[in-house]
């Protein structure tokens, strides 16, 4: 009997330890902020939204007004964890160190279409985002060359065509881009992360592929420059520029058009660091997805 009561006691202690009134949420590292700053902003958003959900009102009307994620955020606190790579973030989700991961819609849709263990928990359109190429501070010549090429590709429909082929209408794994070779021409080193598939993708055999490689292949052809791809984690993007390991980084997020009501969170959502300058945007999305593990 004593052993039985002891087992029950230990079970109750374990239940108390593991019962949570919050959700552990993973997100790819924002380079211009810290987890603590991001968390403070998210908590501030939650606090500002709470008065919109008085206990004597039904959730339905407010959910229609603000969306299911905001409703859930008010009810349950999110504790944010930054990850320097998509792989490490997925490993944390699989091992249940975190409860969910937050990804751009095209990335989230690609993951769940290729992995039956994932499902969409929520979608949110709080932070419409664009992505741009990054360059080391002072490299305005290369920045302008890229800007001119991107604007021309936007005007002639190349960006739209490649976006459909490699993202919105993609079926299966994206194909590898072909790069032109220009004898005696300058070679630019471009950092690939593989952390935003199929936008920025590294195949199982280690080859960079996907939308970004198609974009950089076309830019290299238009600028008549040779391209050499190198691999870095998302968290090492700015370091690759600062060290000279890369001349260009495939992507930095920009959320200036966000619908975030909390100024603390809006100020915390920064993905660039000092010493980095950006190109004009070359891709955008309106919605982020919150992905959970179902198995």
Secondary structure, DSSP 8 states (H G I E B T S, - for coil): -HHHHHHHHHHHHHHHHH--SEEEEEEE--TTS-HHHHHHHHHHHHHHHHTTS-TTS-HHHHHHHH-HHHHHHHHSEEEEEEESSHHHHHHHHHTTSSSEEEEEHHHHHHHHHS-TTEEEEEEE-S--EEEEEEEETT-HHHHHHHHHHHHHHHHTTHHHHHHIIIIIT--SS---------TT--EEEEEE---BTTTBEE-TTS-EESHHHHHHHHHHHHHT-EEEEEE--GGGHHHHHHTTS-SEEEEEEE-TT-----HHHHHH-----TTEEE----EEES-EEEEEE--
